[in-house]
Amino acid sequence: MDGKETASWLCVLAAAPVAVAGFFSYNSLTLEQFLWALLKFELLCAGGRRFVSENFHYTLLARKEDTDLD
């Protein structure tokens, strides 16, 4: 293998991710839009997210019982 062949393979390997990025699509987002959304929502706007569950069945039954007592 001479130097020119090695250099050409290095160029092909370096260009491959850029070529693959042209075909990337996720929910109709390009790679740049996807990476920006990922960066924004996972790092820049990340914060504590509280999860509060509510039992709708219990709430509705409690309301029904309150109206039955009146």
All heavy atoms as TSV, in Angstrom:
chain	resi	resn	atom	element	x	y	z
A	1	MET	N	N	0.849	-1.181	0.000
A	1	MET	CA	C	0.000	0.000	0.000
A	1	MET	C	C	0.891	1.240	0.000
A	1	MET	O	O	1.713	1.414	0.878
A	1	MET	CB	C	-0.861	-0.029	1.264
A	1	MET	CG	C	-2.275	0.299	1.032
A	1	MET	SD	S	-3.197	0.347	2.573
A	1	MET	CE	C	-4.637	-0.438	2.039
A	2	ASP	N	N	0.709	2.076	-0.971
A	2	ASP	CA	C	1.505	3.297	-1.000
A	2	ASP	C	C	0.774	4.434	-0.303
A	2	ASP	O	O	-0.354	4.291	0.163
A	2	ASP	CB	C	1.860	3.670	-2.447
A	2	ASP	CG	C	0.636	3.979	-3.287
A	2	ASP	OD1	O	-0.452	3.521	-2.914
A	2	ASP	OD2	O	0.765	4.678	-4.295
A	3	GLY	N	N	1.377	5.570	-0.199
A	3	GLY	CA	C	0.832	6.706	0.537
A	3	GLY	C	C	-0.449	7.263	-0.055
A	3	GLY	O	O	-1.342	7.703	0.660
A	4	LYS	N	N	-0.536	7.254	-1.390
A	4	LYS	CA	C	-1.737	7.809	-2.034
A	4	LYS	C	C	-2.964	6.945	-1.746
A	4	LYS	O	O	-4.058	7.456	-1.520
A	4	LYS	CB	C	-1.529	7.945	-3.534
A	4	LYS	CG	C	-0.594	9.045	-3.926
A	4	LYS	CD	C	-0.510	9.164	-5.425
A	4	LYS	CE	C	0.454	10.260	-5.820
A	4	LYS	NZ	N	0.535	10.408	-7.263
A	5	GLU	N	N	-2.795	5.654	-1.760
A	5	GLU	CA	C	-3.926	4.760	-1.490
A	5	GLU	C	C	-4.386	4.886	-0.038
A	5	GLU	O	O	-5.583	4.932	0.238
A	5	GLU	CB	C	-3.529	3.317	-1.786
A	5	GLU	CG	C	-4.692	2.359	-1.703
A	5	GLU	CD	C	-4.305	0.945	-2.079
A	5	GLU	OE1	O	-3.176	0.728	-2.565
A	5	GLU	OE2	O	-5.146	0.057	-1.882
A	6	THR	N	N	-3.438	5.009	0.876
A	6	THR	CA	C	-3.786	5.190	2.287
A	6	THR	C	C	-4.512	6.507	2.497
A	6	THR	O	O	-5.517	6.570	3.207
A	6	THR	CB	C	-2.504	5.148	3.157
A	6	THR	OG1	O	-1.818	3.926	2.902
A	6	THR	CG2	C	-2.842	5.258	4.615
A	7	ALA	N	N	-4.016	7.550	1.845
A	7	ALA	CA	C	-4.652	8.856	1.968
A	7	ALA	C	C	-6.062	8.842	1.386
A	7	ALA	O	O	-6.981	9.462	1.938
A	7	ALA	CB	C	-3.800	9.914	1.279
A	8	SER	N	N	-6.241	8.122	0.285
A	8	SER	CA	C	-7.577	8.073	-0.325
A	8	SER	C	C	-8.559	7.329	0.583
A	8	SER	O	O	-9.720	7.731	0.716
A	8	SER	CB	C	-7.517	7.420	-1.706
A	8	SER	OG	O	-7.150	6.058	-1.600
A	9	TRP	N	N	-8.097	6.246	1.228
A	9	TRP	CA	C	-8.980	5.532	2.157
A	9	TRP	C	C	-9.296	6.382	3.383
A	9	TRP	O	O	-10.419	6.338	3.902
A	9	TRP	CB	C	-8.366	4.200	2.579
A	9	TRP	CG	C	-8.643	3.134	1.579
A	9	TRP	CD1	C	-7.771	2.574	0.708
A	9	TRP	CD2	C	-9.913	2.526	1.326
A	9	TRP	NE1	N	-8.399	1.650	-0.083
A	9	TRP	CE2	C	-9.722	1.591	0.286
A	9	TRP	CE3	C	-11.182	2.676	1.853
A	9	TRP	CZ2	C	-10.752	0.813	-0.219
A	9	TRP	CZ3	C	-12.211	1.895	1.351
A	9	TRP	CH2	C	-11.991	0.983	0.331
A	10	LEU	N	N	-8.351	7.146	3.850
A	10	LEU	CA	C	-8.614	8.048	4.976
A	10	LEU	C	C	-9.637	9.118	4.602
A	10	LEU	O	O	-10.499	9.478	5.406
A	10	LEU	CB	C	-7.314	8.698	5.462
A	10	LEU	CG	C	-6.366	7.782	6.233
A	10	LEU	CD1	C	-5.075	8.511	6.562
A	10	LEU	CD2	C	-7.035	7.288	7.507
A	11	CYS	N	N	-9.555	9.604	3.379
A	11	CYS	CA	C	-10.547	10.582	2.913
A	11	CYS	C	C	-11.940	9.962	2.820
A	11	CYS	O	O	-12.932	10.586	3.200
A	11	CYS	CB	C	-10.142	11.137	1.548
A	11	CYS	SG	S	-8.734	12.248	1.623
A	12	VAL	N	N	-12.007	8.744	2.333
A	12	VAL	CA	C	-13.298	8.054	2.237
A	12	VAL	C	C	-13.873	7.842	3.630
A	12	VAL	O	O	-15.059	8.089	3.878
A	12	VAL	CB	C	-13.149	6.717	1.480
A	12	VAL	CG1	C	-14.393	5.868	1.630
A	12	VAL	CG2	C	-12.831	6.966	0.022
A	13	LEU	N	N	-13.063	7.390	4.562
A	13	LEU	CA	C	-13.534	7.160	5.930
A	13	LEU	C	C	-13.927	8.472	6.624
A	13	LEU	O	O	-14.873	8.497	7.416
A	13	LEU	CB	C	-12.467	6.431	6.743
A	13	LEU	CG	C	-12.216	4.985	6.330
A	13	LEU	CD1	C	-11.060	4.402	7.140
A	13	LEU	CD2	C	-13.468	4.150	6.513
A	14	ALA	N	N	-13.230	9.549	6.339
A	14	ALA	CA	C	-13.568	10.835	6.942
A	14	ALA	C	C	-14.854	11.406	6.353
A	14	ALA	O	O	-15.618	12.083	7.046
A	14	ALA	CB	C	-12.421	11.824	6.744
A	15	ALA	N	N	-15.116	11.123	5.083
A	15	ALA	CA	C	-16.314	11.655	4.427
A	15	ALA	C	C	-17.545	10.804	4.670
A	15	ALA	O	O	-18.671	11.272	4.468
A	15	ALA	CB	C	-16.065	11.786	2.929
A	16	ALA	N	N	-17.378	9.582	5.109
A	16	ALA	CA	C	-18.512	8.670	5.288
A	16	ALA	C	C	-19.552	9.197	6.287
A	16	ALA	O	O	-20.753	9.149	5.993
A	16	ALA	CB	C	-18.017	7.292	5.688
A	17	PRO	N	N	-19.174	9.709	7.468
A	17	PRO	CA	C	-20.208	10.221	8.380
A	17	PRO	C	C	-20.994	11.396	7.798
A	17	PRO	O	O	-22.199	11.517	8.026
A	17	PRO	CB	C	-19.409	10.665	9.610
A	17	PRO	CG	C	-18.144	9.920	9.551
A	17	PRO	CD	C	-17.859	9.711	8.098
A	18	VAL	N	N	-20.327	12.237	7.034
A	18	VAL	CA	C	-21.019	13.371	6.408
A	18	VAL	C	C	-22.008	12.862	5.362
A	18	VAL	O	O	-23.133	13.373	5.248
A	18	VAL	CB	C	-19.999	14.343	5.783
A	18	VAL	CG1	C	-20.692	15.481	5.071
A	18	VAL	CG2	C	-19.051	14.868	6.850
A	19	ALA	N	N	-21.622	11.845	4.618
A	19	ALA	CA	C	-22.516	11.277	3.608
A	19	ALA	C	C	-23.709	10.599	4.262
A	19	ALA	O	O	-24.849	10.742	3.800
A	19	ALA	CB	C	-21.750	10.278	2.744
A	20	VAL	N	N	-23.484	9.879	5.349
A	20	VAL	CA	C	-24.584	9.212	6.054
A	20	VAL	C	C	-25.525	10.245	6.665
A	20	VAL	O	O	-26.741	10.055	6.708
A	20	VAL	CB	C	-24.020	8.245	7.124
A	20	VAL	CG1	C	-25.116	7.719	8.015
A	20	VAL	CG2	C	-23.290	7.110	6.453
A	21	ALA	N	N	-24.982	11.366	7.144
A	21	ALA	CA	C	-25.814	12.409	7.741
A	21	ALA	C	C	-26.814	12.977	6.738
A	21	ALA	O	O	-27.891	13.416	7.119
A	21	ALA	CB	C	-24.934	13.531	8.287
A	22	GLY	N	N	-26.477	12.934	5.470
A	22	GLY	CA	C	-27.394	13.429	4.444
A	22	GLY	C	C	-28.635	12.564	4.299
A	22	GLY	O	O	-29.680	13.042	3.858
A	23	PHE	N	N	-28.553	11.309	4.693
A	23	PHE	CA	C	-29.690	10.397	4.590
A	23	PHE	C	C	-30.444	10.246	5.896
A	23	PHE	O	O	-31.444	9.545	5.953
A	23	PHE	CB	C	-29.211	9.017	4.127
A	23	PHE	CG	C	-28.676	9.014	2.733
A	23	PHE	CD1	C	-27.310	8.998	2.508
A	23	PHE	CD2	C	-29.529	9.052	1.650
A	23	PHE	CE1	C	-26.809	9.003	1.231
A	23	PHE	CE2	C	-29.041	9.051	0.357
A	23	PHE	CZ	C	-27.665	9.030	0.150
A	24	PHE	N	N	-29.971	10.883	6.964
A	24	PHE	CA	C	-30.591	10.741	8.278
A	24	PHE	C	C	-31.895	11.520	8.327
A	24	PHE	O	O	-31.966	12.666	7.900
A	24	PHE	CB	C	-29.654	11.270	9.375
A	24	PHE	CG	C	-30.208	11.132	10.762
A	24	PHE	CD1	C	-30.047	9.963	11.466
A	24	PHE	CD2	C	-30.894	12.172	11.362
A	24	PHE	CE1	C	-30.546	9.820	12.744
A	24	PHE	CE2	C	-31.405	12.044	12.634
A	24	PHE	CZ	C	-31.234	10.868	13.327
A	25	SER	N	N	-32.929	10.882	8.859
A	25	SER	CA	C	-34.211	11.548	9.052
A	25	SER	C	C	-34.917	10.885	10.218
A	25	SER	O	O	-35.019	9.661	10.285
A	25	SER	CB	C	-35.068	11.425	7.800
A	25	SER	OG	O	-36.316	12.055	8.023
A	26	TYR	N	N	-35.362	11.689	11.160
A	26	TYR	CA	C	-36.084	11.177	12.319
A	26	TYR	C	C	-37.269	12.088	12.567
A	26	TYR	O	O	-37.083	13.257	12.906
A	26	TYR	CB	C	-35.167	11.148	13.547
A	26	TYR	CG	C	-35.824	10.601	14.783
A	26	TYR	CD1	C	-36.032	9.243	14.934
A	26	TYR	CD2	C	-36.267	11.446	15.791
A	26	TYR	CE1	C	-36.638	8.733	16.065
A	26	TYR	CE2	C	-36.874	10.947	16.926
A	26	TYR	CZ	C	-37.053	9.593	17.054
A	26	TYR	OH	O	-37.660	9.089	18.176
A	27	ASN	N	N	-38.462	11.590	12.390
A	27	ASN	CA	C	-39.686	12.391	12.495
A	27	ASN	C	C	-39.599	13.635	11.620
A	27	ASN	O	O	-39.914	14.740	12.049
A	27	ASN	CB	C	-39.970	12.782	13.940
A	27	ASN	CG	C	-40.502	11.638	14.744
A	27	ASN	OD1	O	-40.954	10.652	14.189
A	27	ASN	ND2	N	-40.461	11.768	16.050
A	28	SER	N	N	-39.131	13.456	10.430
A	28	SER	CA	C	-38.938	14.495	9.409
A	28	SER	C	C	-37.955	15.579	9.842
A	28	SER	O	O	-37.993	16.690	9.324
A	28	SER	CB	C	-40.274	15.117	8.976
A	28	SER	OG	O	-40.788	15.953	9.992
A	29	LEU	N	N	-37.066	15.282	10.779
A	29	LEU	CA	C	-36.008	16.205	11.169
A	29	LEU	C	C	-34.713	15.793	10.487
A	29	LEU	O	O	-34.404	14.611	10.396
A	29	LEU	CB	C	-35.784	16.175	12.682
A	29	LEU	CG	C	-36.895	16.662	13.589
A	29	LEU	CD1	C	-36.505	16.459	15.041
A	29	LEU	CD2	C	-37.196	18.115	13.338
A	30	THR	N	N	-33.963	16.780	10.032
A	30	THR	CA	C	-32.641	16.473	9.516
A	30	THR	C	C	-31.714	16.203	10.697
A	30	THR	O	O	-32.091	16.394	11.853
A	30	THR	CB	C	-32.096	17.641	8.690
A	30	THR	OG1	O	-31.963	18.778	9.538
A	30	THR	CG2	C	-33.005	17.964	7.515
A	31	LEU	N	N	-30.505	15.751	10.405
A	31	LEU	CA	C	-29.566	15.437	11.476
A	31	LEU	C	C	-29.265	16.669	12.317
A	31	LEU	O	O	-29.221	16.595	13.546
A	31	LEU	CB	C	-28.268	14.861	10.906
A	31	LEU	CG	C	-27.209	14.504	11.932
A	31	LEU	CD1	C	-27.700	13.368	12.824
A	31	LEU	CD2	C	-25.898	14.143	11.285
A	32	GLU	N	N	-29.086	17.822	11.691
A	32	GLU	CA	C	-28.776	19.040	12.431
A	32	GLU	C	C	-29.937	19.443	13.339
A	32	GLU	O	O	-29.731	19.821	14.494
A	32	GLU	CB	C	-28.453	20.189	11.470
A	32	GLU	CG	C	-27.191	19.968	10.658
A	32	GLU	CD	C	-27.431	19.138	9.420
A	32	GLU	OE1	O	-28.611	18.862	9.092
A	32	GLU	OE2	O	-26.436	18.729	8.790
A	33	GLN	N	N	-31.158	19.353	12.839
A	33	GLN	CA	C	-32.322	19.692	13.651
A	33	GLN	C	C	-32.489	18.708	14.801
A	33	GLN	O	O	-32.811	19.104	15.920
A	33	GLN	CB	C	-33.587	19.691	12.790
A	33	GLN	CG	C	-33.621	20.784	11.763
A	33	GLN	CD	C	-34.760	20.592	10.773
A	33	GLN	OE1	O	-35.202	19.471	10.521
A	33	GLN	NE2	N	-35.228	21.694	10.203
A	34	PHE	N	N	-32.244	17.428	14.537
A	34	PHE	CA	C	-32.354	16.413	15.570
A	34	PHE	C	C	-31.315	16.635	16.665
A	34	PHE	O	O	-31.630	16.560	17.861
A	34	PHE	CB	C	-32.194	15.025	14.952
A	34	PHE	CG	C	-32.139	13.919	15.955
A	34	PHE	CD1	C	-33.287	13.505	16.616
A	34	PHE	CD2	C	-30.937	13.303	16.261
A	34	PHE	CE1	C	-33.239	12.483	17.551
A	34	PHE	CE2	C	-30.880	12.282	17.193
A	34	PHE	CZ	C	-32.036	11.877	17.841
A	35	LEU	N	N	-30.072	16.890	16.283
A	35	LEU	CA	C	-29.020	17.113	17.277
A	35	LEU	C	C	-29.280	18.367	18.098
A	35	LEU	O	O	-29.036	18.399	19.308
A	35	LEU	CB	C	-27.656	17.186	16.597
A	35	LEU	CG	C	-27.151	15.870	16.013
A	35	LEU	CD1	C	-25.834	16.088	15.288
A	35	LEU	CD2	C	-27.018	14.813	17.092
A	36	TRP	N	N	-29.797	19.433	17.465
A	36	TRP	CA	C	-30.113	20.647	18.201
A	36	TRP	C	C	-31.257	20.396	19.187
A	36	TRP	O	O	-31.216	20.836	20.334
A	36	TRP	CB	C	-30.469	21.784	17.256
A	36	TRP	CG	C	-30.949	22.996	17.990
A	36	TRP	CD1	C	-32.187	23.550	17.920
A	36	TRP	CD2	C	-30.220	23.785	18.939
A	36	TRP	NE1	N	-32.269	24.635	18.756
A	36	TRP	CE2	C	-31.073	24.804	19.399
A	36	TRP	CE3	C	-28.926	23.725	19.444
A	36	TRP	CZ2	C	-30.675	25.750	20.331
A	36	TRP	CZ3	C	-28.539	24.671	20.378
A	36	TRP	CH2	C	-29.400	25.665	20.808
A	37	ALA	N	N	-32.275	19.679	18.772
A	37	ALA	CA	C	-33.388	19.362	19.672
A	37	ALA	C	C	-32.912	18.488	20.828
A	37	ALA	O	O	-33.305	18.703	21.982
A	37	ALA	CB	C	-34.506	18.665	18.901
A	38	LEU	N	N	-32.067	17.521	20.550
A	38	LEU	CA	C	-31.525	16.660	21.589
A	38	LEU	C	C	-30.690	17.465	22.578
A	38	LEU	O	O	-30.848	17.322	23.795
A	38	LEU	CB	C	-30.682	15.559	20.948
A	38	LEU	CG	C	-30.147	14.485	21.860
A	38	LEU	CD1	C	-31.303	13.614	22.337
A	38	LEU	CD2	C	-29.123	13.651	21.142
A	39	LEU	N	N	-29.832	18.329	22.079
A	39	LEU	CA	C	-29.010	19.178	22.941
A	39	LEU	C	C	-29.872	20.107	23.782
A	39	LEU	O	O	-29.665	20.254	24.988
A	39	LEU	CB	C	-28.034	19.993	22.084
A	39	LEU	CG	C	-27.188	21.016	22.831
A	39	LEU	CD1	C	-26.093	20.309	23.597
A	39	LEU	CD2	C	-26.619	22.020	21.870
A	40	LYS	N	N	-30.864	20.702	23.151
A	40	LYS	CA	C	-31.709	21.666	23.844
A	40	LYS	C	C	-32.530	21.014	24.943
A	40	LYS	O	O	-32.567	21.502	26.070
A	40	LYS	CB	C	-32.630	22.352	22.827
A	40	LYS	CG	C	-33.397	23.514	23.394
A	40	LYS	CD	C	-34.020	24.344	22.292
A	40	LYS	CE	C	-35.352	23.799	21.914
A	40	LYS	NZ	N	-36.082	24.655	20.971
A	41	PHE	N	N	-33.176	19.906	24.649
A	41	PHE	CA	C	-34.081	19.307	25.619
A	41	PHE	C	C	-33.377	18.462	26.665
A	41	PHE	O	O	-33.883	18.310	27.770
A	41	PHE	CB	C	-35.152	18.483	24.916
A	41	PHE	CG	C	-36.124	19.346	24.164
A	41	PHE	CD1	C	-36.222	19.262	22.798
A	41	PHE	CD2	C	-36.918	20.250	24.831
A	41	PHE	CE1	C	-37.112	20.069	22.108
A	41	PHE	CE2	C	-37.800	21.056	24.153
A	41	PHE	CZ	C	-37.897	20.970	22.787
A	42	GLU	N	N	-32.228	17.896	26.336
A	42	GLU	CA	C	-31.540	17.046	27.301
A	42	GLU	C	C	-30.524	17.799	28.144
A	42	GLU	O	O	-30.239	17.401	29.262
A	42	GLU	CB	C	-30.842	15.884	26.587
A	42	GLU	CG	C	-31.799	14.920	25.941
A	42	GLU	CD	C	-32.681	14.196	26.933
A	42	GLU	OE1	O	-32.241	13.957	28.068
A	42	GLU	OE2	O	-33.830	13.883	26.564
A	43	LEU	N	N	-29.977	18.896	27.624
A	43	LEU	CA	C	-28.941	19.604	28.371
A	43	LEU	C	C	-29.332	21.030	28.742
A	43	LEU	O	O	-29.242	21.428	29.901
A	43	LEU	CB	C	-27.638	19.625	27.562
A	43	LEU	CG	C	-27.003	18.261	27.296
A	43	LEU	CD1	C	-25.788	18.414	26.403
A	43	LEU	CD2	C	-26.633	17.582	28.585
A	44	LEU	N	N	-29.760	21.818	27.762
A	44	LEU	CA	C	-30.011	23.237	28.022
A	44	LEU	C	C	-31.274	23.481	28.837
A	44	LEU	O	O	-31.281	24.310	29.745
A	44	LEU	CB	C	-30.084	24.006	26.697
A	44	LEU	CG	C	-28.817	23.982	25.852
A	44	LEU	CD1	C	-29.041	24.720	24.546
A	44	LEU	CD2	C	-27.656	24.597	26.607
A	45	CYS	N	N	-32.330	22.786	28.516
A	45	CYS	CA	C	-33.605	22.987	29.208
A	45	CYS	C	C	-33.909	21.870	30.190
A	45	CYS	O	O	-35.053	21.735	30.627
A	45	CYS	CB	C	-34.743	23.102	28.193
A	45	CYS	SG	S	-34.569	24.502	27.092
A	46	ALA	N	N	-32.924	21.074	30.507
A	46	ALA	CA	C	-33.151	19.950	31.418
A	46	ALA	C	C	-33.328	20.485	32.836
A	46	ALA	O	O	-32.685	21.429	33.263
A	46	ALA	CB	C	-31.986	18.980	31.371
A	47	GLY	N	N	-34.225	19.897	33.535
A	47	GLY	CA	C	-34.466	20.278	34.914
A	47	GLY	C	C	-35.235	19.177	35.596
A	47	GLY	O	O	-35.564	18.153	35.001
A	48	GLY	N	N	-35.490	19.413	36.861
A	48	GLY	CA	C	-36.255	18.420	37.590
A	48	GLY	C	C	-37.669	18.333	37.066
A	48	GLY	O	O	-38.336	19.340	36.885
A	49	ARG	N	N	-38.086	17.146	36.811
A	49	ARG	CA	C	-39.453	16.939	36.341
A	49	ARG	C	C	-40.183	16.123	37.387
A	49	ARG	O	O	-39.768	15.031	37.731
A	49	ARG	CB	C	-39.443	16.216	34.998
A	49	ARG	CG	C	-38.889	17.090	33.904
A	49	ARG	CD	C	-38.837	16.338	32.596
A	49	ARG	NE	N	-38.350	17.167	31.538
A	49	ARG	CZ	C	-37.076	17.298	31.224
A	49	ARG	NH1	N	-36.160	16.653	31.898
A	49	ARG	NH2	N	-36.715	18.073	30.226
A	50	ARG	N	N	-41.234	16.689	37.884
A	50	ARG	CA	C	-42.014	16.029	38.911
A	50	ARG	C	C	-43.131	15.238	38.278
A	50	ARG	O	O	-43.793	15.716	37.357
A	50	ARG	CB	C	-42.634	17.099	39.811
A	50	ARG	CG	C	-42.402	16.881	41.247
A	50	ARG	CD	C	-42.961	18.007	42.052
A	50	ARG	NE	N	-44.042	18.695	41.350
A	50	ARG	CZ	C	-45.053	19.295	41.937
A	50	ARG	NH1	N	-45.107	19.329	43.223
A	50	ARG	NH2	N	-45.975	19.892	41.249
A	51	PHE	N	N	-43.342	14.057	38.774
A	51	PHE	CA	C	-44.446	13.236	38.293
A	51	PHE	C	C	-45.446	13.095	39.432
A	51	PHE	O	O	-45.114	12.614	40.507
A	51	PHE	CB	C	-43.963	11.850	37.864
A	51	PHE	CG	C	-45.079	10.957	37.437
A	51	PHE	CD1	C	-45.692	11.121	36.212
A	51	PHE	CD2	C	-45.542	9.962	38.278
A	51	PHE	CE1	C	-46.736	10.303	35.830
A	51	PHE	CE2	C	-46.581	9.144	37.903
A	51	PHE	CZ	C	-47.177	9.319	36.677
A	52	VAL	N	N	-46.641	13.560	39.196
A	52	VAL	CA	C	-47.704	13.447	40.184
A	52	VAL	C	C	-48.813	12.627	39.545
A	52	VAL	O	O	-49.418	13.034	38.556
A	52	VAL	CB	C	-48.240	14.843	40.592
A	52	VAL	CG1	C	-49.351	14.713	41.589
A	52	VAL	CG2	C	-47.118	15.699	41.129
A	53	SER	N	N	-49.046	11.473	40.107
A	53	SER	CA	C	-50.094	10.632	39.553
A	53	SER	C	C	-51.430	10.982	40.210
A	53	SER	O	O	-51.479	11.459	41.336
A	53	SER	CB	C	-49.774	9.155	39.785
A	53	SER	OG	O	-49.768	8.885	41.156
A	54	GLU	N	N	-52.466	10.749	39.470
A	54	GLU	CA	C	-53.804	11.013	39.987
A	54	GLU	C	C	-54.689	9.842	39.597
A	54	GLU	O	O	-54.717	9.432	38.433
A	54	GLU	CB	C	-54.355	12.309	39.398
A	54	GLU	CG	C	-55.712	12.658	39.936
A	54	GLU	CD	C	-56.234	13.964	39.376
A	54	GLU	OE1	O	-55.481	14.690	38.720
A	54	GLU	OE2	O	-57.421	14.244	39.578
A	55	ASN	N	N	-55.409	9.328	40.556
A	55	ASN	CA	C	-56.319	8.222	40.308
A	55	ASN	C	C	-57.684	8.820	39.939
A	55	ASN	O	O	-58.445	9.255	40.803
A	55	ASN	CB	C	-56.418	7.354	41.565
A	55	ASN	CG	C	-57.198	6.096	41.310
A	55	ASN	OD1	O	-57.957	6.015	40.359
A	55	ASN	ND2	N	-57.003	5.124	42.189
A	56	PHE	N	N	-57.959	8.864	38.655
A	56	PHE	CA	C	-59.195	9.478	38.185
A	56	PHE	C	C	-60.421	8.694	38.647
A	56	PHE	O	O	-61.455	9.282	38.953
A	56	PHE	CB	C	-59.193	9.586	36.656
A	56	PHE	CG	C	-58.164	10.535	36.132
A	56	PHE	CD1	C	-57.079	10.076	35.415
A	56	PHE	CD2	C	-58.277	11.898	36.359
A	56	PHE	CE1	C	-56.130	10.945	34.943
A	56	PHE	CE2	C	-57.337	12.774	35.879
A	56	PHE	CZ	C	-56.253	12.308	35.175
A	57	HIS	N	N	-60.298	7.398	38.714
A	57	HIS	CA	C	-61.419	6.577	39.150
A	57	HIS	C	C	-61.787	6.918	40.598
A	57	HIS	O	O	-62.965	7.121	40.924
A	57	HIS	CB	C	-61.063	5.094	39.018
A	57	HIS	CG	C	-62.181	4.162	39.327
A	57	HIS	ND1	N	-63.271	4.038	38.510
A	57	HIS	CD2	C	-62.383	3.321	40.371
A	57	HIS	CE1	C	-64.109	3.159	39.028
A	57	HIS	NE2	N	-63.586	2.701	40.166
A	58	TYR	N	N	-60.794	7.014	41.467
A	58	TYR	CA	C	-61.039	7.356	42.859
A	58	TYR	C	C	-61.628	8.762	42.980
A	58	TYR	O	O	-62.561	8.993	43.748
A	58	TYR	CB	C	-59.727	7.262	43.655
A	58	TYR	CG	C	-59.882	7.626	45.094
A	58	TYR	CD1	C	-60.437	6.740	46.009
A	58	TYR	CD2	C	-59.471	8.877	45.558
A	58	TYR	CE1	C	-60.583	7.088	47.338
A	58	TYR	CE2	C	-59.610	9.225	46.885
A	58	TYR	CZ	C	-60.164	8.323	47.772
A	58	TYR	OH	O	-60.313	8.670	49.081
A	59	THR	N	N	-61.111	9.698	42.195
A	59	THR	CA	C	-61.615	11.075	42.234
A	59	THR	C	C	-63.075	11.127	41.801
A	59	THR	O	O	-63.897	11.800	42.440
A	59	THR	CB	C	-60.767	11.964	41.315
A	59	THR	OG1	O	-59.395	11.848	41.697
A	59	THR	CG2	C	-61.181	13.410	41.414
A	60	LEU	N	N	-63.409	10.423	40.734
A	60	LEU	CA	C	-64.788	10.428	40.262
A	60	LEU	C	C	-65.725	9.760	41.270
A	60	LEU	O	O	-66.842	10.229	41.491
A	60	LEU	CB	C	-64.897	9.733	38.907
A	60	LEU	CG	C	-64.276	10.486	37.737
A	60	LEU	CD1	C	-64.302	9.624	36.488
A	60	LEU	CD2	C	-64.986	11.797	37.510
A	61	LEU	N	N	-65.275	8.668	41.888
A	61	LEU	CA	C	-66.106	8.006	42.891
A	61	LEU	C	C	-66.298	8.897	44.122
A	61	LEU	O	O	-67.386	8.929	44.692
A	61	LEU	CB	C	-65.483	6.672	43.295
A	61	LEU	CG	C	-65.659	5.536	42.303
A	61	LEU	CD1	C	-64.966	4.288	42.815
A	61	LEU	CD2	C	-67.121	5.242	42.053
A	62	ALA	N	N	-65.266	9.611	44.510
A	62	ALA	CA	C	-65.374	10.506	45.669
A	62	ALA	C	C	-66.359	11.635	45.350
A	62	ALA	O	O	-67.173	11.998	46.197
A	62	ALA	CB	C	-64.006	11.070	46.020
A	63	ARG	N	N	-66.323	12.174	44.145
A	63	ARG	CA	C	-67.272	13.219	43.767
A	63	ARG	C	C	-68.697	12.676	43.748
A	63	ARG	O	O	-69.637	13.327	44.154
A	63	ARG	CB	C	-66.913	13.791	42.404
A	63	ARG	CG	C	-65.712	14.672	42.403
A	63	ARG	CD	C	-65.493	15.272	41.040
A	63	ARG	NE	N	-64.217	15.963	40.976
A	63	ARG	CZ	C	-63.641	16.335	39.872
A	63	ARG	NH1	N	-64.214	16.093	38.707
A	63	ARG	NH2	N	-62.478	16.955	39.892
A	64	LYS	N	N	-68.841	11.455	43.224
A	64	LYS	CA	C	-70.167	10.861	43.152
A	64	LYS	C	C	-70.720	10.623	44.552
A	64	LYS	O	O	-71.894	10.880	44.824
A	64	LYS	CB	C	-70.111	9.536	42.378
A	64	LYS	CG	C	-71.464	8.894	42.155
A	64	LYS	CD	C	-71.315	7.652	41.319
A	64	LYS	CE	C	-72.632	7.007	40.986
A	64	LYS	NZ	N	-73.523	6.749	42.056
A	65	GLU	N	N	-69.865	10.167	45.462
A	65	GLU	CA	C	-70.324	9.944	46.832
A	65	GLU	C	C	-70.681	11.251	47.526
A	65	GLU	O	O	-71.627	11.314	48.307
A	65	GLU	CB	C	-69.239	9.193	47.630
A	65	GLU	CG	C	-69.094	7.752	47.195
A	65	GLU	CD	C	-67.936	7.060	47.899
A	65	GLU	OE1	O	-67.269	7.708	48.733
A	65	GLU	OE2	O	-67.699	5.881	47.607
A	66	ASP	N	N	-69.933	12.320	47.221
A	66	ASP	CA	C	-70.241	13.629	47.802
A	66	ASP	C	C	-71.600	14.131	47.309
A	66	ASP	O	O	-72.371	14.702	48.071
A	66	ASP	CB	C	-69.157	14.648	47.450
A	66	ASP	CG	C	-67.874	14.409	48.221
A	66	ASP	OD1	O	-67.901	13.675	49.224
A	66	ASP	OD2	O	-66.828	14.951	47.797
A	67	THR	N	N	-71.917	13.912	46.053
A	67	THR	CA	C	-73.195	14.385	45.533
A	67	THR	C	C	-74.342	13.490	46.020
A	67	THR	O	O	-75.466	13.950	46.170
A	67	THR	CB	C	-73.187	14.418	43.992
A	67	THR	OG1	O	-72.873	13.129	43.490
A	67	THR	CG2	C	-72.193	15.433	43.481
A	68	ASP	N	N	-74.054	12.215	46.279
A	68	ASP	CA	C	-75.094	11.322	46.798
A	68	ASP	C	C	-75.477	11.693	48.220
A	68	ASP	O	O	-76.627	11.513	48.630
A	68	ASP	CB	C	-74.625	9.852	46.747
A	68	ASP	CG	C	-74.592	9.326	45.323
A	68	ASP	OD1	O	-75.195	9.962	44.427
A	68	ASP	OD2	O	-73.936	8.287	45.107
A	69	LEU	N	N	-74.538	12.201	48.999
A	69	LEU	CA	C	-74.804	12.556	50.390
A	69	LEU	C	C	-75.638	13.831	50.497
A	69	LEU	O	O	-76.347	14.017	51.468
A	69	LEU	CB	C	-73.498	12.710	51.164
A	69	LEU	CG	C	-72.669	11.425	51.312
A	69	LEU	CD1	C	-71.377	11.751	52.021
A	69	LEU	CD2	C	-73.450	10.365	52.084
A	70	ASP	N	N	-75.548	14.697	49.524
A	70	ASP	CA	C	-76.284	15.967	49.594
A	70	ASP	C	C	-77.751	15.797	49.358
A	70	ASP	O	O	-78.374	14.987	48.941
A	70	ASP	CB	C	-75.722	16.966	48.569
A	70	ASP	CG	C	-74.332	17.423	48.964
A	70	ASP	OD1	O	-73.980	17.293	50.145
A	70	ASP	OD2	O	-73.620	17.891	48.067
